Amino acid sequence: MSKNKNGLDDDGDDVTWAEVSRSQPISIAAVRRETSVSRNVRSELFSPSALSIPDPFPELCGPAGSPVAVATLSPPSGDKHLLKVFAEGEHGRSLYVSSVATAMEVCHTLVTTARCGERENWALMEVHPALGLERCLEDHEAVPEVQAGWAPKADTRLVFCKNYAKYEFFRKPALFFPDAMIFDGADGAKRMTSQQLIQDPVQSGSCPEIRGFLHMKDSARKSWKRAYFFLRRSGLYCSSKGASEEPRHLRYVADLRDLHVYDVVDARKLYAAPQHFCFAVTPSGSPVRLQHLKMFCADSHQTRTCWTSAFRLFKYGKQLQSNFQQSEWTRRSLTDGKKGTLVCDCVCVEAKSEASLAVIDFSGKSGGRVVDDPTEAECTECREGRAWRRREVLRRSPPDSSSASGPAPLHAGQLWFHDGVSRKQARRLLEKRGLVDGMFLIRTSQQHARCFVLSLCFELKTKHFLVITCEDGERTFVTMDDGATVFAGILQLVDFHRVNKGILPVCLKHPCPCAAL
């Protein structure tokens, strides 16, 4: 049988695969003639009466009845970046963000998806567990760019947590910047106030200096050396002769614009530091490595906070102030939104729009009364809320709160309650949140049975107060002042000290929660 150059025989029929050698190339004709046999086969296969072959994997081939969302299986577009964000523990959440997504935008996304109760004061922490380093990402930093600078096989991670002190030095500069450490950059002998330190770098005026003693250690040293340091606009310097500021005695250490500042965790254990209050600086354009670190150790937490806050302020300047103003605007808008939806022993009824609610008080004998004063509505809400919690504690709390039988106490589900946390871990949790005045948590006591400990921040320090459990007949009460003031439960104690200091140095303001992703 003869074949033409198109692989067809003289009659026009196709050549079977058995007649073709597998080692020879086959040219496919651009136009093939359809024979009567091929037309009949095609009509039979595609006729409506033909039997359909069942799909063995319908859940993977189409969205109908599929338990897997097809959209999640398709690759994202080129401008998307995959992030893995962890909570305080090992639980995490993966999400796709824009390639230029900032830390503030990622936090807002996580707050929405994780349904966090409070929407402000959240932050992303860059954590290096092996090196004991961590830092809070600035709100304007692009998170994918930060992640791209990590070492390929490092255990670096992003942690979603609360940080109340991110911009606290704008509100209380005197607490974060001691006047003894601030000097005028133009006149080195002239001291400056903490308020001037905040204003001048932002307004591009005269540059103040931060001075003080620090212990320093780098990769070339095996021991720590104490020296006098100067933080100026041009960079960080140390004096080779006491506290002398003569140019011949000053040695250049680092440039503020090209470095990141990290807090050091367990510095005594990892780096044999003389104190716990350590921080480190490393170049921002390369992965964090031990040989690139410059370690510093301060004498107190306030001194370390002063140095690290000044580094941020000198490096970012107006951008940091812009972040603070945006954060304040967000906080005020959320606060105003909460005031519009107050509910006391009342009912919120819909007004002209869904965002406009009216508060009606039904506690009186004459029926409902519209509460026009926002202050009155807020006070009524707080009073009724405390009364409801007190009734619930007395009704549901068993005689022995620590007993395994019976319902769990109401305080076990609160954000500020941390069960099984030690004194050191509690202090570390509060330090990570910024040690803002009024930040607190309550934990079970590890030394006293059936007792609790209130850990409270005040003036950049952590104070601990023992909460004793006592019994009167069949009811259980708690107290912090040897029975002078007793409460029906932990919830009532917290509610009372939110508006009254009592024996505490400051009222309870900010709970220290663990994020749940």
KAFEN-V464758 format. One record per pair of residues at least 24 apart in sequence whose C-alpha atoms are under 8 Angstrom apart, sorted by the first residue. I is the first residue (numbers start at 1). J is the second residue. Records with the same first field share a line. If there is no record, write none. Layout:
I=J + J
This chain:
81=144
83=144
84=157 + 158
85=157 + 158 + 159 + 160
86=157 + 158 + 159 + 160 + 517
87=159 + 160 + 161 + 514 + 515 + 516 + 517
88=159 + 160 + 161 + 514 + 515
91=516 + 517
92=517
93=517
99=142 + 144 + 145
100=142 + 143 + 144 + 145
101=142 + 143 + 144
102=139 + 140 + 141 + 142 + 143
103=137 + 138 + 139 + 140 + 141 + 142 + 143
104=139 + 140
107=160
110=517
114=516 + 517
116=515 + 516
119=334
120=327 + 330 + 331
121=162 + 163 + 164 + 166
122=160 + 161 + 162 + 163 + 164
123=160 + 161 + 162 + 163
124=158 + 159 + 160 + 161
125=158 + 159 + 160 + 161
126=156 + 157 + 158 + 159
127=156 + 157 + 158 + 159
128=155 + 156 + 157
129=155 + 156
130=155
131=270 + 290
132=264 + 265 + 266 + 267 + 270
133=262 + 263 + 264 + 265 + 280
134=262 + 263 + 264 + 265
135=261 + 262 + 263
139=323
140=323
149=285 + 286 + 287
150=286 + 287 + 288
151=287 + 288
160=515
161=433 + 514 + 515
162=433 + 512 + 513 + 514 + 515
163=432 + 433 + 434
164=433 + 434 + 435 + 436
165=433 + 434 + 435 + 436
166=434
167=324
168=436
169=309
170=198
173=198
175=459
176=302 + 305 + 306 + 309
177=306
178=306
181=209 + 210 + 211 + 212
182=208 + 209 + 210 + 211
183=208 + 209 + 210 + 211
184=208 + 209
185=209 + 232
198=313
201=313 + 314 + 317 + 318
202=317 + 318 + 321
203=318
207=232 + 233
208=232
209=233
210=307 + 310
213=298
214=296 + 297 + 298 + 299
215=296 + 297 + 298
216=294 + 295 + 296 + 297
217=294 + 295 + 296
218=291 + 292 + 293 + 294 + 295
219=290 + 291 + 292 + 293 + 294
224=273 + 274
233=314
256=311 + 314 + 315
257=315
258=283 + 284 + 285
259=283 + 284 + 285
260=284
261=308 + 311
273=297
275=299
277=301 + 304
278=304
279=304 + 308
301=460 + 461
302=460
339=374 + 378
342=377 + 378 + 381
343=377 + 381
344=377 + 378 + 380 + 381 + 382 + 384 + 385
345=380 + 381 + 384
386=492 + 495
389=491 + 492
390=488 + 489 + 491 + 492
393=488 + 489 + 491
394=475 + 488 + 489
397=476 + 489
398=475 + 476
399=471 + 474 + 475 + 476
400=476
401=450 + 476
402=450
410=491
411=490 + 491
415=511 + 512 + 513 + 514
416=440 + 441 + 442 + 511 + 512 + 513
417=441 + 442 + 443 + 513
418=442 + 443 + 444
419=443 + 444
420=444 + 446
422=446
426=455
427=455 + 462
429=512
430=457 + 462 + 512
433=512
435=459 + 460 + 461 + 462
436=460
437=506 + 509
438=506 + 507 + 508 + 509 + 510
439=508 + 509 + 510 + 511 + 512
440=508 + 509 + 510 + 511 + 512
441=511 + 512 + 513
456=508
458=505 + 506
